[in-house]
Amino acid sequence: MRFCRQTGRFAIRWLVAFMLLSFGMSVQAHVPVMAAATVTIEADGRYALQLNFDVPPFVLATLPPATTDDAMNAWLDSPTNALAVSLTAAQTRFATAFAVLTEQGRGTLDTLHFPTVADLERCKESAPIVQLPVMLPLSVQGRLPARARAVAFQFPSVMGIVAVTVNRPGQPPATLVANAGETTEPVPVRLDSAAAATPAAAEPGSWTVARQYLVLGFTHILPEGTDHILFVLGLFLLSCRVKPLLWQVTAFTVAHSITLGLAMYGVFRLPSAVVEPLIAASIAFVAVENICTPELKPWRPVVVFGFGLIHGLGFSSVLLELGLPRQFFAPALVSFNGGVELGQLTVITAAFLAVGWWRNRKWYRRRIVIPVSAVIAATGIFWTAQRIMLAMR
């Protein structure tokens, strides 16, 4: 009976590990790219918007981080008539959910140019295999109400977070963030109409900007940063005692803060084709070390510091796509980094609550550390190979 119970527990453990491995290898190998919009508002109230977004997830009605490569490639390989039908349906969904909002009512949507089958065919012709994500532009033109004094924007929730840069007459560009399913903060506009001479809304202040970028940093880890989550879990598994873990997390935090700041100030950057495979390789390295050594070695914080430098360059790519408001550059940068830290601490806290109760048991390493580290290592190796292949296309 005891043998049967042990065998059953062994089978369940490795079944769970296999399921986690299968999930890790089924999620996207590419890194999700945030949608970004540029809006130009003229003094007479006309506006033009161009939005670059990942087309397959939107057509499939799923958030980009939750959409697998298999699902997107299956859609891209659909017959031409099926692609056309699905793109038409997606265009209708966008037109229904998108809104330009003012205190005088909605702006008009006069023209909408949505990606077409021809656009997808050009992507396919440019390479033997379409490289994910498939970022294509759509454009919208319309007009604000004559007496509008402030404007905000709303996008379909399935697009996830959208970064919006607003160019306005007689005013500096404004950087806004539309969280999934939410409306951006309003910004004042100056139109020719005398009634619009006085803004109805103040410019977003430093606290508003800090809050937005704090949320962005947190969501970049949870739920969007699967690779960063696995790296933090790898740090946790080797030693979930507070002091050794604190040394590792501190080294990681200091390192990614350095390269995040340097990259955002334009001092040092690396292309994502280099950074993303290195991030995946760092996941595999940490997990393999967990399997090969039963205790934290003196060099581990140094290695983690080095990998933190690489992860900071990965974080910076998100902010470069998003843009930072010129007048609140430093608060936005610090808040984003703070959000990243909150996300990482949340991952560690969740890991403590899930398995930390048994960290002093003799079987903890055999039953938890090694199987889970093996899953993380296999996923990291898989992602490294896929990202290298994507970079070579």
N, C-alpha and C positions, 0 to 999 in steps of 0.2 A: 504494500500500500504506500509506504514511504517512497519507494522507487517511482511509483506511478505519479505521486504528487510532485516529486522533483522533476521528473520528465515533463510533466504538464507545465510546470512553471518555466522550464527551459524552453519549451516549444512556444509558449505564449510570448516570452521575452524576445525571441528571435523573429517571431511573426510580426510583432510590433516594430522591431528594427527593420524588417524587410518592407513593411508598409511605409515607414518613414523614408526609407531609401527610395522606394518607388515614387513617393510624393516629391521628394527632392529632385529627382531626375525628370519628373514630368512637368515641373514648373518651368518658367521661362529661363532659357540660358542667357538671353539678351537682358540688358538692363533697361527697365522702363524709363521712358523719357517724358518729362512733364510737358503738357500742352502749354503753348505760349502764344499770346495774342498781342497784336499791336493795333491800337485804335488811334486814328487821326480825326480830330474834330475841327471843322472849319468855323470861321466867325459867323457864317450865315446859318449854322446849325446842321450842315451836312456832316455825316461821319462815314468813315471807311474803316473796316476791320479786316485784318488778315490773321487767321488762326492756323498754326501748324500743330497737328495732332496725330496720334497713332490711330490709323484708320481701322485696322481689323478689330481691335477690342470694341471700338464704338459700334461698328456694324453688328458685332456679336452681342452687344448690350451687356458687356462685362467691364469692370474696372481694369485698366491696363495691368496692374500688378497681379491680378487674379486670373489673367488670361494665359493659357499655356501656349507654347510654341506649336504644339501639335494642332490645337484648335485653329490657330491663325493660319498655319500652312494649309490645313484642310480647306479653309474658306478661300484662300488665295488660289488653290488648285481647282476651285469649282468651275463648272462650265460658264461661258461668257454670259448667257442669258440669266443664270442664277446670280452671278455677280451684279449684273445690272439691276435686277429686282431688289436685291438686298441693299444696294447703294441708294436706290430711290427711297426705300423705306427708311433708311438711316437719315437721309436728307430731310424727310418729313418730320422725323423725331427731333432733329436739331432745330428746324424752323419753329416747332411747337414749344420747345423748352428754352430756346435762347431769347433773351430780352435785354433791351436797353431801357433802363428805368430812370425817370426823373420825377420831381415833385409835381410836374404838370401831366404825368401819365407816361405811357410807353413811347419810345421812338419808333419810327416806322422801319420796316424791313422791306426795302424796295427791290433789291436784287440779292440773290444767294447763289454763289458758284461753289458747288460741292464736288469733291473728287469723283472722277468718272472711271469707267472701265478702261478707257484709253490711258488715263494716268497710271493705272495699275499695270497695263501692258508695257508702258515705257519703263517701269521699274523692273519688270521681268526681262525686258530686252537688254537692260544695262548690266545684268549679271546672270550666270547660269542658274543661281538660286536667289530668290528675293531675300535680302538681308533685313532681319527684324531689328527694331521696330520699323514699320512703314509709315514714316512721317510725311504727310502731304498737306498742302495748304487748302483752306477754304476761304472765301472772301464774302463779306457782307457789306452792302451799302444801304444807307437810309438817312433819315433826318430826325433831329430832335424837335420836340414841341417848341414853338416860337418863344415862349416865356421861360424855358428851362434855365435854371440857374445851377443845378447840380446833376451829376449823372453817375449811375452805378450799372453794373453788368451782371447778368446771370447766364450760366451755361448749363447744359444738361449734366445732371449729377453723375452719369456714367462716365463722363470724361475725367472724373477725379479732380485733382487740383489744377487750376489754370492760372498761370501768371499773366497779368495784363499790364501793358505799358500804354499810358494814355498821353497823347500829344495834344495840347490844347492851345488855342490862340492867346498869345500874350502871357503865358504861364509856363513854368518849367514842367517837364514830363513827370507824370505821377506813376508810381509802381504799385499795383494792387494785386491782391491774392483772392481768388475765388475758390474757397474750399468746396468739396463735392456737395452739390445740392444747395449751396448757399450763395448769397448775393455779395458782391464786393462792397467795401466801404464807399460811400458817395464822395465824389470830388467836385469842387466848384468848376464851372465853365463860364467864360465870358463870350456872349454872343452879341451880334450887332443890335439886337432889340434893346431898347432903353430899359425895358422892364427887367432885363437880365443883367443890368449893370452891377448890382450888388449880389455877391455870392450867397446862396441859401445854405451852404454847408462849408464848414471850415476844412482846411487841408487835414488829412489824417495826421495825428500827432505822434510823437515818439513812442508813447505807451501803446497806441493802436498798432503801430508798425511792429513793435517788440512782441506783442501778443501774437500777431499773424505769423511772424517768423519763428517764434517758439513752437507754435503748432506745426509749422512746416518741418522743423527739425525733428520733432517727436514722430510725426507720421512717416518721415523718411526711414525711421527705424521700425516703428509699429504702425501699420502692418506691412509697409512697402519694402523694408530692407531685409529680405530673407537672408542675404549673404552676411550682412552685419550681425544679424541675430545669431546665426550659426557660429560666427567667430566669437561672440561674447559667451555663448554656451560652451565653446571649447575652452575658454579661459576658466569658466566656472568649474568644469568637470575635473580638471587635474587637482584642484584643491579648493573646496568650497568653504574652507576656514576663512574667517573674515580678513585677517591680516595679510596672508599671502595673496588673496584675491584682490585686496585693496591695492597692493603694490602693482599688480598687473593692470588693473583698471586705471590707476593713476598714470602709469607709463603710457598706456594707450591713449588716454585723454589728452595728456600734455602733447604727445606726438601729433595726433590728428588736429589739435588746435593750431599747432605751428604751421603745418602745411596748408590747412584751410585758410588761415590768415594770409600766408605768403601767396597762395594762388589767387585769392580774391583781390589782393593789392597788385597783382600782375608781376610779382617777383619771380615766381617759379611755377610752371605748369607742365603736365604731361598729358598726351592725348589719351582719351578713354580706351583706345585700342590697346594701350600698354597697361593702364591702371587696372582695368576690370579683370583681365586674366591674373594679374598679380594679387588682387584681392581674393579671388577664388583659390589661388595657390596658398595664400596665407591661412585660409580656412583648413585646407588639407594638412598643411604642416603642423599646425597647432593640434589638430585631432590625432595625427599619427604620433606626435610626441606624447600625447596623453596615453596612448596604447603602449608605447615603448618604455616609458619611465613611470614608476609608481609615486614619485614625489616631485615637488617643485624644485628645479635646479636653479643655481644662481644666475645662469644666463637667460632664464626665461623672461624676466622683465625687460632685458635688453632687446631680445628678439621681438617681444610684443611692442616695444617702442618703435622698432624699425617698421613693423607691420602697421602701426598706428600712423606713421608718416604716409604710407601708401593709402590707407583708408581715408585720411584727410583730403588727399587729392580726389578721391571718389566723391566725398561730400561736396567739395568745391564745384564739381561739374554740375551738381544740382543747382547751386546758387548762380552759377554762370548762365544756365538756361533761364533761371527765374529772373535774375537781375536784382540789384539792390537799390533802394531809393537813395539818390545822391545826398539829400539833406539828412538822412538818418542811416548812413552807411554802417557806422560802427555799432549802433544799437541793434540793427537788423542782423549783423554778422554775429554779435555776441549772443543774441537771442536764439538764432538758429543753432549755434553750437550748444547752448543750454538745452534746447529741445532734444538734440541728439543724446546728450548726457541723461536726460530724464528717460528717454526711450531705453537706453542701455541699462539703467538702474531698474527699470520696470522688468526687463528681461531677466536680470539677475534675481530680483525679488520673486518672480514667478518660478524660476528654477529652484530657489530655496524652498518655496512652499510645496513644489511638486515632489522633490526628492531629497531635500536637505535634511529632513527628519532622520534619514537613515545613513547619513554621511559617516557616522562613527561605527557602523556595523562592519563586521569582517567581510561580509559578502558584497558590500557596496561597490567596490571597484570591479569585481568580477561580473556582477549582474547589471550594473548601471553604467559605470564609467566606460568600460571597454566596448560593450555593444553600441552605446549611443555614439561614442567617439568613432567607431568604425563606420557608422552611418554618415556622420558628418564628414569624415575623411573621404569616403566614396563619393559623396555629393560634391565636395570641393574639387576632387580630381576630375569628375565628370564635367563640372562647370569650367574648369581651367581649359580642358581640351576643347570644349565647344566654343568658348570665347576666343581662343587662339584661332580656331578655324574661321570664326566670324570675322576676326580682324584681318585674316589673310585673303579674304575674298575681294 
